[in-house]
């Protein structure tokens, strides 16, 4: 389907919707799409980008902890500090 055909199909679908809540949801979705001029990555600081990149390298290198490990360690620390 070409871009023009796709736009036409969307217009036709929207024209038959009478539910205001659905129309508002579509409007919100479309307005966010057209108002996004910048990529969120471009708005991060150099430090934030470096931290994310380090985390991605850690994942690739297998330096991770399971959810269960983190919860167990957190619970142990909480119990230790409650005494």
Secondary structure, DSSP 8 states (H G I E B T S, - for coil): --HHHHHHHHHHHHHT---HHHHHHHHHHHHHHHH--S-GGGGS-HHHHHHHHHHHHHHHTT----HHHHHHHHHHHHHHHH-
